[in-house]
Every structure is written in C-alpha cells, then in structure tokens.
C-alpha cells in the first residue's frame, strides 16, 4: 500500500532543485532517510542538493525530524537549509 506526502523545498534548496513543492507517493514504512535516498536518485542535481555533505534540516508536519522518522499518509515534509540568526 502506498500513500502521498506533500514535500516542500525552501530557500536555496528550492532554487537548486527548481521546484517549491510536490506531492509524492511513497510506500508504507518509508522514513525520512528512505525519502532522501529516493530524491537523491533522481539525478545529479538532486544528489548534489540533498547529498549527505549538505547541511539540510527536515521537518515532518512542522516538527524537526530525524532520518528514522516514519512518514504517513498526508504528511507534510519540508527540506530547508539551517537558519542562522544575527
């Protein structure tokens, strides 16, 4: 069984991948880590933008998430660079 999640891309990440948001169907049991691997596999632009060496924050339903955070139907997943204050 699969279900859809809403993915949002913010700031420089949005500029790099060229889209602000998308809906994506995922399999049951998918985690943030699995989703990142799937997005990186799209092509070299995605692999670079979301690569392990990049400092990317992830939230699920507006709460900071970890790689092992599970994703469910209708979840909102946001990817964004770390925010610095000043």
N, CA, C and O atoms as CSV, one atom per row, in Angstrom:
chain,resi,resn,atom,element,x,y,z
A,1,UNK,N,N,0.844,-1.186,0.000
A,1,UNK,CA,C,0.000,0.000,0.000
A,1,UNK,C,C,0.881,1.238,0.000
A,1,UNK,O,O,1.857,1.304,0.748
A,2,UNK,N,N,0.552,2.211,-0.823
A,2,UNK,CA,C,1.312,3.443,-0.793
A,2,UNK,C,C,0.374,4.622,-0.576
A,2,UNK,O,O,-0.843,4.516,-0.733
A,3,UNK,N,N,0.970,5.731,-0.214
A,3,UNK,CA,C,0.193,6.921,0.078
A,3,UNK,C,C,1.005,8.148,-0.297
A,3,UNK,O,O,2.204,8.055,-0.561
A,4,UNK,N,N,0.346,9.297,-0.318
A,4,UNK,CA,C,1.006,10.522,-0.758
A,4,UNK,C,C,1.451,11.367,0.426
A,4,UNK,O,O,0.795,11.426,1.466
A,5,UNK,N,N,2.591,12.018,0.226
A,5,UNK,CA,C,3.069,13.041,1.155
A,5,UNK,C,C,3.275,14.319,0.348
A,5,UNK,O,O,3.491,14.279,-0.863
A,6,UNK,N,N,3.206,15.426,1.026
A,6,UNK,CA,C,3.453,16.743,0.425
A,6,UNK,C,C,4.872,17.126,0.784
A,6,UNK,O,O,5.233,17.106,1.961
A,7,UNK,N,N,5.693,17.475,-0.205
A,7,UNK,CA,C,7.076,17.847,0.044
A,7,UNK,C,C,7.267,19.314,-0.326
A,7,UNK,O,O,6.881,19.752,-1.410
A,8,UNK,N,N,7.872,20.066,0.600
A,8,UNK,CA,C,8.145,21.478,0.394
A,8,UNK,C,C,9.654,21.698,0.409
A,8,UNK,O,O,10.366,21.103,1.218
A,9,UNK,N,N,10.134,22.551,-0.484
A,9,UNK,CA,C,11.552,22.883,-0.570
A,9,UNK,C,C,11.697,24.382,-0.338
A,9,UNK,O,O,10.995,25.174,-0.966
A,10,UNK,N,N,12.597,24.779,0.553
A,10,UNK,CA,C,12.723,26.179,0.923
A,10,UNK,C,C,14.097,26.757,0.615
A,10,UNK,O,O,15.098,26.045,0.535
A,11,UNK,N,N,14.105,28.079,0.444
A,11,UNK,CA,C,15.313,28.898,0.319
A,11,UNK,C,C,16.222,28.411,-0.809
A,11,UNK,O,O,15.744,28.118,-1.905
A,12,UNK,N,N,17.520,28.324,-0.552
A,12,UNK,CA,C,18.480,27.959,-1.592
A,12,UNK,C,C,18.227,26.554,-2.133
A,12,UNK,O,O,18.539,26.268,-3.289
A,13,UNK,N,N,17.675,25.698,-1.321
A,13,UNK,CA,C,17.359,24.340,-1.774
A,13,UNK,C,C,16.300,24.380,-2.882
A,13,UNK,O,O,16.401,23.666,-3.879
A,14,UNK,N,N,15.300,25.216,-2.691
A,14,UNK,CA,C,14.248,25.385,-3.705
A,14,UNK,C,C,14.863,25.892,-5.009
A,14,UNK,O,O,14.505,25.422,-6.089
A,15,UNK,N,N,15.779,26.840,-4.911
A,15,UNK,CA,C,16.436,27.374,-6.099
A,15,UNK,C,C,17.250,26.291,-6.804
A,15,UNK,O,O,17.272,26.223,-8.033
A,16,UNK,N,N,17.904,25.464,-6.036
A,16,UNK,CA,C,18.781,24.432,-6.603
A,16,UNK,C,C,17.995,23.348,-7.346
A,16,UNK,O,O,18.381,22.952,-8.445
A,17,UNK,N,N,16.906,22.870,-6.761
A,17,UNK,CA,C,16.144,21.790,-7.405
A,17,UNK,C,C,15.091,22.305,-8.382
A,17,UNK,O,O,14.570,21.542,-9.195
A,18,UNK,N,N,14.782,23.589,-8.303
A,18,UNK,CA,C,13.890,24.193,-9.284
A,18,UNK,C,C,12.405,24.046,-9.042
A,18,UNK,O,O,11.605,24.394,-9.910
A,19,UNK,N,N,12.014,23.537,-7.879
A,19,UNK,CA,C,10.587,23.468,-7.545
A,19,UNK,C,C,10.390,23.846,-6.086
A,19,UNK,O,O,11.298,23.698,-5.267
A,20,UNK,N,N,9.210,24.329,-5.770
A,20,UNK,CA,C,8.908,24.730,-4.399
A,20,UNK,C,C,8.186,23.631,-3.629
A,20,UNK,O,O,8.326,23.519,-2.411
A,21,UNK,N,N,7.407,22.815,-4.356
A,21,UNK,CA,C,6.650,21.763,-3.676
A,21,UNK,C,C,6.222,20.703,-4.662
A,21,UNK,O,O,6.195,20.923,-5.872
A,22,UNK,N,N,5.887,19.547,-4.119
A,22,UNK,CA,C,5.369,18.451,-4.930
A,22,UNK,C,C,4.659,17.446,-4.027
A,22,UNK,O,O,4.897,17.385,-2.821
A,23,UNK,N,N,3.794,16.673,-4.640
A,23,UNK,CA,C,3.175,15.534,-3.971
A,23,UNK,C,C,3.870,14.289,-4.496
A,23,UNK,O,O,4.132,14.172,-5.694
A,24,UNK,N,N,4.166,13.365,-3.602
A,24,UNK,CA,C,4.886,12.157,-3.999
A,24,UNK,C,C,4.269,10.960,-3.303
A,24,UNK,O,O,3.979,11.006,-2.107
A,25,UNK,N,N,4.070,9.902,-4.047
A,25,UNK,CA,C,3.547,8.659,-3.471
A,25,UNK,C,C,4.713,7.872,-2.903
A,25,UNK,O,O,5.742,7.707,-3.559
A,26,UNK,N,N,4.548,7.390,-1.689
A,26,UNK,CA,C,5.574,6.607,-1.012
A,26,UNK,C,C,4.966,5.319,-0.492
A,26,UNK,O,O,3.752,5.217,-0.316
A,27,UNK,N,N,5.814,4.348,-0.251
A,27,UNK,CA,C,5.368,3.076,0.303
A,27,UNK,C,C,5.192,3.185,1.817
A,27,UNK,O,O,5.838,4.005,2.470
A,28,UNK,N,N,4.327,2.364,2.355
A,28,UNK,CA,C,4.186,2.261,3.813
A,28,UNK,C,C,5.539,1.883,4.395
A,28,UNK,O,O,6.272,1.092,3.801
A,29,UNK,N,N,5.870,2.429,5.527
A,29,UNK,CA,C,7.137,2.134,6.180
A,29,UNK,C,C,8.281,3.041,5.754
A,29,UNK,O,O,9.403,2.892,6.238
A,30,UNK,N,N,8.007,3.984,4.849
A,30,UNK,CA,C,9.047,4.913,4.399
A,30,UNK,C,C,9.430,5.855,5.526
A,30,UNK,O,O,8.572,6.358,6.251
A,31,UNK,N,N,10.724,6.088,5.664
A,31,UNK,CA,C,11.245,7.043,6.653
A,31,UNK,C,C,11.815,8.257,5.915
A,31,UNK,O,O,11.908,8.262,4.687
A,32,UNK,N,N,12.189,9.271,6.672
A,32,UNK,CA,C,12.845,10.441,6.089
A,32,UNK,C,C,14.091,10.004,5.315
A,32,UNK,O,O,14.343,10.499,4.216
A,33,UNK,N,N,14.858,9.095,5.875
A,33,UNK,CA,C,16.060,8.595,5.199
A,33,UNK,C,C,15.715,7.966,3.852
A,33,UNK,O,O,16.370,8.257,2.852
A,34,UNK,N,N,14.697,7.109,3.814
A,34,UNK,CA,C,14.287,6.475,2.564
A,34,UNK,C,C,13.864,7.522,1.529
A,34,UNK,O,O,14.205,7.413,0.351
A,35,UNK,N,N,13.122,8.531,1.979
A,35,UNK,CA,C,12.661,9.583,1.073
A,35,UNK,C,C,13.854,10.347,0.500
A,35,UNK,O,O,13.893,10.619,-0.700
A,36,UNK,N,N,14.815,10.689,1.333
A,36,UNK,CA,C,16.003,11.391,0.854
A,36,UNK,C,C,16.750,10.557,-0.189
A,36,UNK,O,O,17.177,11.085,-1.216
A,37,UNK,N,N,16.905,9.275,0.071
A,37,UNK,CA,C,17.592,8.402,-0.886
A,37,UNK,C,C,16.849,8.378,-2.226
A,37,UNK,O,O,17.476,8.416,-3.285
A,38,UNK,N,N,15.550,8.318,-2.178
A,38,UNK,CA,C,14.754,8.300,-3.411
A,38,UNK,C,C,14.906,9.609,-4.186
A,38,UNK,O,O,15.044,9.594,-5.410
A,39,UNK,N,N,14.880,10.734,-3.481
A,39,UNK,CA,C,15.027,12.025,-4.149
A,39,UNK,C,C,16.427,12.187,-4.733
A,39,UNK,O,O,16.579,12.702,-5.841
A,40,UNK,N,N,17.444,11.757,-4.002
A,40,UNK,CA,C,18.824,11.850,-4.493
A,40,UNK,C,C,19.035,11.027,-5.763
A,40,UNK,O,O,19.870,11.370,-6.599
A,41,UNK,N,N,18.285,9.955,-5.900
A,41,UNK,CA,C,18.440,9.066,-7.051
A,41,UNK,C,C,17.850,9.652,-8.339
A,41,UNK,O,O,18.040,9.083,-9.414
A,42,UNK,N,N,17.151,10.758,-8.247
A,42,UNK,CA,C,16.530,11.347,-9.443
A,42,UNK,C,C,17.571,11.719,-10.498
A,42,UNK,O,O,17.464,11.312,-11.655
A,43,UNK,N,N,18.563,12.483,-10.098
A,43,UNK,CA,C,19.657,12.856,-11.000
A,43,UNK,C,C,20.724,13.590,-10.203
A,43,UNK,O,O,20.608,13.750,-8.988
A,44,UNK,N,N,21.772,14.036,-10.906
A,44,UNK,CA,C,22.911,14.637,-10.204
A,44,UNK,C,C,22.553,15.948,-9.506
A,44,UNK,O,O,23.138,16.272,-8.472
A,45,UNK,N,N,21.612,16.700,-10.048
A,45,UNK,CA,C,21.189,17.946,-9.388
A,45,UNK,C,C,20.600,17.635,-8.019
A,45,UNK,O,O,20.945,18.278,-7.028
A,46,UNK,N,N,19.718,16.657,-7.967
A,46,UNK,CA,C,19.094,16.265,-6.706
A,46,UNK,C,C,20.114,15.636,-5.773
A,46,UNK,O,O,20.096,15.892,-4.569
A,47,UNK,N,N,20.996,14.821,-6.314
A,47,UNK,CA,C,22.024,14.173,-5.488
A,47,UNK,C,C,22.920,15.214,-4.833
A,47,UNK,O,O,23.303,15.066,-3.672
A,48,UNK,N,N,23.254,16.260,-5.570
A,48,UNK,CA,C,24.090,17.313,-5.016
A,48,UNK,C,C,23.329,18.150,-3.988
A,48,UNK,O,O,23.839,18.419,-2.901
A,49,UNK,N,N,22.117,18.558,-4.332
A,49,UNK,CA,C,21.324,19.426,-3.445
A,49,UNK,C,C,20.999,18.757,-2.115
A,49,UNK,O,O,20.983,19.413,-1.073
A,50,UNK,N,N,20.738,17.447,-2.149
A,50,UNK,CA,C,20.311,16.727,-0.950
A,50,UNK,C,C,21.369,15.750,-0.457
A,50,UNK,O,O,21.077,14.867,0.350
A,51,UNK,N,N,22.595,15.907,-0.941
A,51,UNK,CA,C,23.668,14.980,-0.593
A,51,UNK,C,C,24.004,14.961,0.882
A,51,UNK,O,O,23.735,15.924,1.601
A,52,UNK,N,N,24.592,13.865,1.333
A,52,UNK,CA,C,24.947,13.722,2.753
A,52,UNK,C,C,25.863,14.833,3.274
A,52,UNK,O,O,25.856,15.137,4.467
A,53,UNK,N,N,26.651,15.437,2.378
A,53,UNK,CA,C,27.556,16.501,2.824
A,53,UNK,C,C,26.842,17.843,2.986
A,53,UNK,O,O,27.402,18.782,3.552
A,54,UNK,N,N,25.613,17.931,2.490
A,54,UNK,CA,C,24.845,19.168,2.621
A,54,UNK,C,C,24.217,19.261,4.002
A,54,UNK,O,O,23.792,18.260,4.577
A,55,UNK,N,N,24.167,20.451,4.509
A,55,UNK,CA,C,23.512,20.660,5.802
A,55,UNK,C,C,22.053,20.994,5.535
A,55,UNK,O,O,21.709,22.131,5.213
A,56,UNK,N,N,21.216,20.002,5.673
A,56,UNK,CA,C,19.793,20.161,5.390
A,56,UNK,C,C,18.987,19.802,6.634
A,56,UNK,O,O,19.233,18.792,7.292
A,57,UNK,N,N,18.041,20.643,6.925
A,57,UNK,CA,C,17.109,20.367,8.015
A,57,UNK,C,C,15.848,19.775,7.392
A,57,UNK,O,O,15.488,20.095,6.259
A,58,UNK,N,N,15.184,18.905,8.153
A,58,UNK,CA,C,13.953,18.276,7.684
A,58,UNK,C,C,12.909,18.389,8.780
A,58,UNK,O,O,13.191,18.145,9.954
A,59,UNK,N,N,11.707,18.759,8.386
A,59,UNK,CA,C,10.600,18.728,9.340
A,59,UNK,C,C,9.479,17.878,8.753
A,59,UNK,O,O,9.288,17.820,7.538
A,60,UNK,N,N,8.755,17.230,9.634
A,60,UNK,CA,C,7.566,16.467,9.255
A,60,UNK,C,C,6.420,17.056,10.053
A,60,UNK,O,O,6.433,17.045,11.284
A,61,UNK,N,N,5.442,17.562,9.349
A,61,UNK,CA,C,4.291,18.217,9.980
A,61,UNK,C,C,4.743,19.319,10.934
A,61,UNK,O,O,4.224,19.458,12.042
A,62,UNK,N,N,5.722,20.099,10.477
A,62,UNK,CA,C,6.244,21.281,11.159
A,62,UNK,C,C,6.978,20.979,12.457
A,62,UNK,O,O,7.095,21.847,13.322
A,63,UNK,N,N,7.474,19.749,12.600
A,63,UNK,CA,C,8.330,19.385,13.731
A,63,UNK,C,C,9.621,18.821,13.178
A,63,UNK,O,O,9.602,18.018,12.245
A,64,UNK,N,N,10.766,19.243,13.755
A,64,UNK,CA,C,12.045,18.741,13.276
A,64,UNK,C,C,12.050,17.223,13.293
A,64,UNK,O,O,11.562,16.589,14.227
A,65,UNK,N,N,12.614,16.660,12.234
A,65,UNK,CA,C,12.602,15.206,12.067
A,65,UNK,C,C,14.025,14.669,11.960
A,65,UNK,O,O,14.964,15.404,11.652
A,66,UNK,N,N,14.160,13.388,12.217
A,66,UNK,CA,C,15.425,12.681,12.119
A,66,UNK,C,C,15.335,11.686,10.959
A,66,UNK,O,O,14.238,11.429,10.462
A,67,UNK,N,N,16.449,11.126,10.523
A,67,UNK,CA,C,16.398,10.165,9.409
A,67,UNK,C,C,15.443,9.001,9.646
A,67,UNK,O,O,14.830,8.505,8.701
A,68,UNK,N,N,15.309,8.565,10.876
A,68,UNK,CA,C,14.455,7.406,11.170
A,68,UNK,C,C,12.982,7.759,11.387
A,68,UNK,O,O,12.170,6.874,11.659
A,69,UNK,N,N,12.629,9.045,11.270
A,69,UNK,CA,C,11.235,9.461,11.443
A,69,UNK,C,C,10.364,8.825,10.363
A,69,UNK,O,O,10.638,8.987,9.174
A,70,UNK,N,N,9.323,8.107,10.761
A,70,UNK,CA,C,8.438,7.475,9.772
A,70,UNK,C,C,7.513,8.506,9.121
A,70,UNK,O,O,7.168,9.521,9.727
A,71,UNK,N,N,7.124,8.228,7.886
A,71,UNK,CA,C,6.213,9.099,7.150
A,71,UNK,C,C,4.885,8.395,6.945
A,71,UNK,O,O,4.841,7.196,6.670
A,72,UNK,N,N,3.806,9.147,7.081
A,72,UNK,CA,C,2.471,8.583,6.918
A,72,UNK,C,C,1.669,9.346,5.881
A,72,UNK,O,O,2.102,10.386,5.385
A,73,UNK,N,N,0.517,8.829,5.565
A,73,UNK,CA,C,-0.369,9.427,4.572
A,73,UNK,C,C,-0.690,10.866,4.941
A,73,UNK,O,O,-1.072,11.161,6.074
A,74,UNK,N,N,-0.533,11.751,3.978
A,74,UNK,CA,C,-0.882,13.146,4.177
A,74,UNK,C,C,0.151,13.978,4.915
A,74,UNK,O,O,-0.073,15.165,5.153
A,75,UNK,N,N,1.281,13.379,5.286
A,75,UNK,CA,C,2.310,14.148,5.988
A,75,UNK,C,C,2.869,15.248,5.097
A,75,UNK,O,O,2.923,15.117,3.874
A,76,UNK,N,N,3.283,16.333,5.739
A,76,UNK,CA,C,3.982,17.416,5.061
A,76,UNK,C,C,5.446,17.335,5.456
A,76,UNK,O,O,5.785,17.433,6.636
A,77,UNK,N,N,6.310,17.156,4.469
A,77,UNK,CA,C,7.747,17.057,4.701
A,77,UNK,C,C,8.395,18.298,4.109
A,77,UNK,O,O,8.192,18.608,2.935
A,78,UNK,N,N,9.172,19.006,4.914
A,78,UNK,CA,C,9.842,20.217,4.439
A,78,UNK,C,C,11.348,20.050,4.550
A,78,UNK,O,O,11.860,19.581,5.566
A,79,UNK,N,N,12.050,20.439,3.492
A,79,UNK,CA,C,13.512,20.439,3.460
A,79,UNK,C,C,13.967,21.891,3.382
A,79,UNK,O,O,13.459,22.670,2.575
A,80,UNK,N,N,14.939,22.249,4.238
A,80,UNK,CA,C,15.418,23.623,4.235
A,80,UNK,C,C,16.824,23.693,4.795
A,80,UNK,O,O,17.212,22.849,5.602
A,81,UNK,N,N,17.601,24.701,4.371
A,81,UNK,CA,C,18.946,24.852,4.920
A,81,UNK,C,C,18.845,25.360,6.360
A,81,UNK,O,O,17.835,25.949,6.745
A,82,UNK,N,N,19.899,25.130,7.152
A,82,UNK,CA,C,19.878,25.630,8.533
A,82,UNK,C,C,19.704,27.154,8.527
A,82,UNK,O,O,20.222,27.851,7.654
A,83,UNK,N,N,18.979,27.637,9.499
A,83,UNK,CA,C,18.746,29.064,9.634
A,83,UNK,C,C,19.750,29.626,10.633
A,83,UNK,O,O,19.936,29.086,11.724
A,84,UNK,N,N,20.385,30.713,10.242
A,84,UNK,CA,C,21.312,31.356,11.175
A,84,UNK,C,C,20.689,32.651,11.652
A,84,UNK,O,O,19.998,33.341,10.902
A,85,UNK,N,N,20.939,32.964,12.884
A,85,UNK,CA,C,20.397,34.196,13.461
A,85,UNK,C,C,21.468,35.253,13.534
A,85,UNK,O,O,22.652,34.992,13.320
A,86,UNK,N,N,21.027,36.443,13.838
A,86,UNK,CA,C,22.014,37.504,13.910
A,86,UNK,C,C,21.516,38.674,14.668
A,86,UNK,O,O,22.234,39.662,14.821
